């Protein structure tokens, strides 16, 4: 079974401060497929702060023509 114990905040994968673990199941079979460590309030505040810091430059960016 896969274990997901990192979250993406401010351009990096970090270990969440949260301790709650959620078991993901395959909806068609009911079999467990992964255990995910969930973020907590401290992780959410860090993500919000990173988003606020990135907003000024990101809001002035343009869609690239690929």
NORCOR-V903217 format. One record per helix or strand. SS is the DSSP state (A for helix, B for strand). FROM is the first residue (numbers start at 1). TO is the last residue. If there is no record, write none. Layout:
BEGIN
ss=SS from=FROM to=TO
ss=SS from=FROM to=TO
END
This chain:
BEGIN
ss=B from=2 to=4
ss=B from=7 to=9
ss=B from=12 to=14
ss=B from=21 to=25
ss=B from=32 to=37
ss=A from=41 to=58
END
